[in-house]
Amino acid sequence: MAGLARLAGRNFLVVGRAGMDLYADPPGTRIEDSQRFTAALGGSAANIAVALVRQGCRAALMTCVAADAVGQFCLRQLDAYGVGRDHVRVAGGEARNSLAVVETRASDCQSVIYRNGAADFALERADVEAVEYAALSGLVVTGTALAAEPSRGAVQRAIALARGAGVPVILDIDHRPYSWASDAEASAVCGAAAALCDVIVGNEEEFSLLAGAAAMGAEAGIDAARGLVARGAQVAVYKMGEKGAVTVTAEEEIATGIYRSRALKPTGAGDSFLGAFLAALAEGRPLRDCVLRGSAAAAMVVARVGCAPAMPTQAELDRFLAEDAGPTPV
């Protein structure tokens, strides 16, 4: 496994999907009642890249987009946010970018996802082999990119090339059941990838997925996180929603709470968390502070409309932390 000191270069490549999010407008409107929608860049990988840029890092996206107006929308949005797209390829044929039709509602929030012929699954080995990994500070992989071929093989190759270049690999488990043939397949494929990564981030259900169908009981997820660290990972962040997080390293386990906010919707929190967390690691902050900055960024995003547009800047995050009463006790 690679050491994390290299993250100080603050130059990240994020592998995964970009798409268009359509938000029922005004906030609070149900999709079935809406007369208009606002469009924003979406997709976990694109959101993470935006979060990293907003936190003062350089970030590029590796994906494929459709050869249509929605694909062009994604490209223009990446440019507007300052996310590099040298490794974004336009896929021809019937490939389409994902569409998410979403409500801005704190509870009973609907999110309708369209991923037929997903363009991001068209990523190929040739795409990842064109990257100069020696120039990177970190490779961020989203688990959904492993859900189908040829993207799966391409991502596995990217992980191998990054490891060969001594580049830390970060996995956002990002389990979306609708993208996989079965939970068993997702467990096997994501589990194998996680075993090769330096930093693994996920929630209770996602770490439990890595534990496999044979795992039983409430401790399956945290045991999976501990097992990954025991086998060589540097950090595993086990997120538990309102109960906070447990961050596992070979030396310690750090329990942290969450920051309260007036949530408008539940989406975008995980992407914001990872971007702020990695940016703080890159700055060399203590691990507890890194997790808390990620948690604060997550609290900010759920209180704002959209995902990519809601990602806080470093100055905004600093101001939030200075003014907030602090995280919940653990």
matplotlib code that plots the C-alpha trace (Angstrom):
import matplotlib.pyplot as plt

x = [0.0, 1.1, 1.8, -0.5, 2.2, 2.0, -1.5, 0.2, 0.6, -3.2, -3.6, -6.4, -7.9, -11.5, -12.9, -16.6, -19.8, -21.0, -24.6, -27.4, -29.5, -33.0, -34.4, -38.1, -38.5, -39.2, -37.7, -40.2, -42.1, -42.8, -41.7, -45.3, -46.5, -43.6, -44.1, -40.4, -36.9, -33.5, -30.5, -27.1, -24.1, -24.4, -22.9, -20.8, -17.4, -18.2, -19.5, -16.3, -14.1, -16.0, -15.8, -12.0, -11.6, -13.8, -11.4, -8.4, -7.2, -6.7, -9.0, -9.7, -12.4, -12.0, -15.3, -17.2, -20.0, -22.7, -22.4, -25.4, -26.6, -26.6, -23.0, -22.1, -23.9, -21.6, -18.5, -19.4, -20.3, -16.9, -15.2, -17.3, -16.3, -12.6, -12.5, -10.0, -11.5, -8.4, -9.5, -13.1, -14.0, -17.1, -18.7, -20.6, -23.6, -26.5, -24.4, -26.2, -25.3, -27.3, -30.2, -31.4, -34.8, -34.7, -36.7, -35.4, -37.2, -35.8, -38.0, -39.7, -37.4, -37.7, -34.8, -35.6, -32.5, -32.2, -29.1, -30.1, -27.0, -24.9, -22.0, -19.7, -19.7, -18.0, -14.6, -11.9, -8.4, -7.0, -8.5, -6.8, -3.5, -3.2, -2.8, 0.5, 0.1, 3.4, 2.0, -0.9, -1.2, -4.1, -6.5, -10.2, -12.3, -16.1, -17.5, -20.2, -17.5, -16.8, -20.4, -20.2, -17.7, -15.7, -15.5, -14.8, -11.7, -10.6, -10.9, -9.1, -6.3, -6.2, -5.8, -3.0, -1.2, -1.6, -0.3, 2.7, 3.4, 3.2, 0.0, -2.5, -5.8, -9.0, -12.2, -15.7, -17.7, -20.7, -23.0, -26.0, -27.8, -29.6, -26.2, -25.2, -26.5, -26.6, -25.3, -23.1, -21.3, -21.0, -19.5, -17.0, -15.9, -15.8, -14.3, -11.4, -10.9, -11.1, -8.3, -6.0, -6.9, -5.2, -8.3, -11.8, -14.9, -18.5, -21.5, -22.7, -24.6, -21.7, -19.1, -21.5, -21.7, -18.0, -18.3, -20.3, -23.5, -22.0, -21.5, -24.0, -24.9, -24.5, -20.8, -20.3, -19.6, -17.1, -15.4, -15.0, -13.4, -11.1, -10.2, -9.2, -6.9, -5.4, -4.6, -2.8, -5.2, -4.1, -7.6, -11.1, -13.9, -17.1, -20.0, -23.1, -25.4, -26.7, -24.5, -21.3, -18.4, -15.6, -12.3, -10.1, -6.3, -3.6, -2.9, -6.4, -10.1, -11.5, -15.2, -16.7, -20.1, -21.9, -22.7, -26.4, -28.0, -31.4, -31.5, -33.3, -32.5, -30.4, -28.3, -24.7, -23.5, -21.2, -19.5, -19.0, -17.6, -15.0, -13.8, -13.3, -11.8, -9.2, -8.4, -7.7, -5.6, -3.6, -3.0, -1.6, -4.2, -4.7, -7.0, -9.8, -9.9, -10.0, -13.1, -14.8, -14.1, -15.7, -18.7, -19.1, -19.0, -21.7, -23.9, -23.5, -24.5, -27.7, -28.8, -28.3, -30.1, -28.3, -25.1, -22.3, -23.5, -23.8, -20.2, -18.6, -15.4, -12.6, -13.4, -17.1, -16.1, -13.7, -16.4, -19.0, -16.6, -15.7, -19.3, -20.8, -21.3, -19.4, -20.2, -22.6, -21.0, -20.0]
y = [0.0, 3.6, 6.0, 9.1, 11.8, 12.0, 13.5, 16.8, 17.4, 18.0, 16.7, 14.1, 12.0, 10.8, 7.9, 7.5, 9.0, 12.5, 13.2, 15.8, 16.3, 17.8, 19.4, 20.0, 23.7, 25.5, 23.5, 21.4, 20.6, 16.9, 15.6, 14.7, 18.2, 20.1, 22.5, 23.3, 21.9, 23.3, 21.5, 20.9, 18.7, 15.4, 11.9, 10.9, 11.2, 14.6, 15.8, 14.6, 16.3, 19.6, 19.2, 18.8, 21.9, 23.9, 22.9, 24.2, 21.0, 20.2, 17.5, 15.9, 13.5, 10.2, 9.1, 8.8, 11.1, 10.8, 12.3, 14.5, 17.6, 16.1, 15.0, 18.5, 19.9, 17.8, 18.9, 22.6, 22.2, 20.5, 23.5, 25.9, 24.2, 24.0, 20.2, 18.9, 16.8, 15.7, 12.1, 12.5, 10.7, 11.2, 7.8, 7.3, 5.1, 4.8, 5.6, 8.1, 10.1, 9.3, 11.5, 12.0, 13.6, 14.8, 16.6, 19.1, 17.7, 17.0, 13.8, 11.4, 12.7, 11.0, 10.5, 8.9, 7.6, 6.9, 4.8, 3.0, 2.5, 4.4, 6.2, 6.0, 2.2, 2.6, 3.5, 1.2, 0.1, 2.4, 5.3, 4.5, 3.5, 7.0, 8.6, 9.8, 8.3, 9.6, 13.1, 12.3, 12.8, 10.4, 8.3, 8.3, 5.4, 5.2, 1.7, 2.1, 2.3, -1.3, -2.5, -3.3, -4.0, -2.6, 0.0, -2.7, -3.9, -0.4, 0.7, -2.5, -1.6, 2.0, 0.8, -1.5, 1.3, 3.8, 1.3, 0.6, 4.3, 4.6, 6.7, 6.4, 4.9, 6.0, 4.0, 5.5, 2.2, 4.1, 1.1, 1.6, -1.7, -0.9, -0.9, -4.4, -7.9, -8.9, -8.0, -11.1, -9.8, -6.3, -7.8, -9.9, -7.2, -4.2, -6.3, -7.3, -3.6, -2.4, -4.9, -3.0, 0.5, 2.8, 4.7, 3.2, 5.3, 4.0, 3.7, 0.9, -0.9, -0.6, -2.0, -4.8, -5.5, -6.0, -8.4, -10.7, -12.7, -15.0, -12.1, -11.8, -9.3, -5.5, -5.7, -7.1, -3.7, -2.3, -5.7, -5.4, -2.0, -3.3, -6.2, -4.0, -2.0, -5.2, -6.3, -3.1, -0.2, 3.1, 4.4, 3.1, 5.6, 3.9, 6.3, 5.8, 8.6, 10.6, 8.4, 9.9, 7.9, 5.6, 6.0, 3.0, 3.0, 0.4, 2.6, 3.7, 4.1, 7.6, 8.1, 11.4, 13.0, 15.0, 18.7, 19.6, 21.7, 22.5, 19.9, 20.6, 17.1, 14.1, 13.9, 15.0, 14.5, 11.6, 13.3, 16.5, 14.5, 12.8, 15.9, 17.9, 14.9, 14.3, 18.0, 18.1, 15.0, 16.6, 19.6, 17.3, 18.0, 15.5, 12.6, 13.6, 17.1, 15.7, 13.6, 16.6, 18.8, 16.2, 15.9, 19.7, 19.9, 17.2, 19.2, 22.2, 20.4, 18.9, 22.4, 23.7, 23.1, 20.7, 18.6, 20.0, 23.6, 23.1, 22.0, 24.5, 26.4, 26.2, 29.7, 28.7, 25.6, 27.4, 30.0, 27.3, 25.5, 28.8, 29.7, 26.3, 25.0, 21.8, 18.2, 16.1, 14.1, 10.5]
z = [0.0, -0.7, 2.1, 2.3, 2.3, -1.4, -1.1, -0.2, -3.9, -4.0, -7.6, -7.8, -10.6, -9.9, -11.8, -12.2, -13.6, -14.5, -15.2, -15.2, -12.1, -12.6, -9.4, -9.0, -8.5, -6.3, -3.4, -1.6, -4.7, -5.5, -8.9, -9.9, -9.0, -10.6, -13.6, -13.9, -13.1, -12.6, -14.1, -12.3, -12.8, -10.9, -10.5, -7.5, -9.2, -10.8, -7.4, -5.6, -8.2, -7.7, -3.9, -4.2, -6.4, -4.1, -1.3, -3.1, -4.8, -8.4, -9.7, -13.0, -13.9, -15.9, -17.5, -20.8, -21.8, -24.4, -27.9, -27.3, -25.7, -22.2, -22.7, -23.8, -20.7, -18.5, -20.3, -20.0, -16.3, -15.6, -17.3, -15.2, -12.0, -13.0, -13.1, -15.6, -18.4, -20.4, -19.5, -20.4, -23.7, -25.8, -26.3, -29.5, -30.4, -27.9, -24.8, -22.5, -19.4, -16.3, -15.5, -11.9, -11.3, -7.7, -5.0, -2.6, 0.5, 3.9, 4.3, 1.9, -0.8, -4.2, -6.5, -9.8, -11.7, -15.4, -16.3, -19.5, -21.6, -19.1, -20.9, -17.9, -18.3, -21.7, -20.0, -21.5, -20.6, -23.2, -21.4, -18.1, -19.7, -21.2, -17.7, -16.4, -12.9, -11.7, -11.8, -9.5, -5.8, -5.4, -7.5, -6.3, -7.5, -7.1, -6.6, -9.2, -11.9, -11.1, -11.7, -15.4, -18.2, -19.9, -17.1, -14.4, -16.1, -16.9, -13.2, -12.0, -14.4, -13.2, -9.6, -10.6, -12.5, -9.6, -7.1, -9.4, -9.4, -5.6, -5.9, -3.0, -4.1, -2.4, -2.8, -2.2, -2.0, -3.5, -3.7, -6.1, -6.2, -9.5, -11.3, -10.2, -11.3, -7.6, -4.2, -4.3, -7.4, -5.9, -2.7, -4.5, -7.0, -4.6, -1.9, -4.1, -5.1, -1.5, -0.6, -3.0, -1.7, 0.8, 2.0, 2.0, 2.8, 3.1, 5.3, 7.4, 4.6, 2.2, 4.6, 5.4, 1.7, 1.6, 4.5, 2.3, 2.6, 5.3, 7.7, 10.4, 13.1, 13.6, 13.8, 10.3, 8.7, 11.3, 11.3, 7.5, 8.0, 10.6, 8.4, 5.5, 7.7, 9.2, 5.7, 4.8, 4.2, 5.8, 6.7, 6.7, 7.4, 8.6, 8.4, 10.5, 9.5, 12.5, 14.8, 13.3, 12.1, 13.3, 11.5, 11.7, 11.3, 12.4, 15.5, 16.7, 16.2, 16.2, 17.0, 15.8, 15.8, 13.1, 12.6, 12.8, 10.0, 8.7, 5.9, 2.7, 1.2, 1.9, -1.3, -1.9, 1.7, 1.0, -2.0, 0.0, 2.9, 0.8, -1.0, 2.2, 4.0, 1.3, 1.0, 4.7, 4.5, 1.7, 4.0, 6.6, 9.3, 12.1, 11.1, 13.5, 12.1, 8.5, 9.4, 11.1, 8.2, 6.0, 8.3, 8.4, 4.6, 4.5, 6.8, 4.6, 1.4, 2.7, 3.7, 0.1, -3.2, -5.6, -5.2, -7.3, -6.9, -3.1, -2.5, -0.1, -0.7, 1.8, 3.1, 3.5, 5.4, 7.7, 8.5, 9.2, 11.6, 13.3, 13.9, 14.7, 18.2, 17.3, 16.5, 18.4, 21.3, 20.8]

ax = plt.figure().add_subplot(projection="3d")
ax.plot(x, y, z, "-o")
ax.set_aspect("equal")
plt.show()
